[in-house]
């Protein structure tokens, strides 16, 4: 880095131009580096799921050792074992879910299949895909969408964004078949 010393009584900005350039360049490089890393991470998540079809929910019964993809806690292991005991027909049936989108003075409903998603994807990733699907269907954008489960006629429970889709499949198989997508800010 250059060291600048102001000479004389000049009030010219030229004396400081090198300093300004050297100080602003690292910030630009940092920002570009962050954007590249963010893009790579996003692309790797999507491309990994596209390439490895063995982790799709529709193939969950054929997966012998899920621990090579994800280290599971005790509850997740029990959920996995329960899903393995289900028939393929049940898994296919419960992979098709009803999505209700709620916005102020607006409600929209559509069906969505999670069978082509990795069972290790998170609710956060599913929420993003559902918001994109909603936009493609209606040209309406959701600000900061979140996903909830309908419990009863009007009550909802917000889903943990880090929950895995195989855990969501278990909840759906227990009778909660309708998801609610809505804005964080109403």
ABEGO torsion letter per residue (X at the ends): XBBBBBBEABABAAAAAAAAAAAAAAAAAAAAAAAAAAAAAAAAAAAAAAABAAABAAAAAABABAAAABBBBAAAAAAAAAAAABBAAAAAAAABBBBBBBBBGBBBBBBBBAAABBAABBAAAAAAAAAAAAAAAAGBBBBGBBBBBBBEAABBBBBBAABBAAAAAAAAAAGBABBBBBBABX
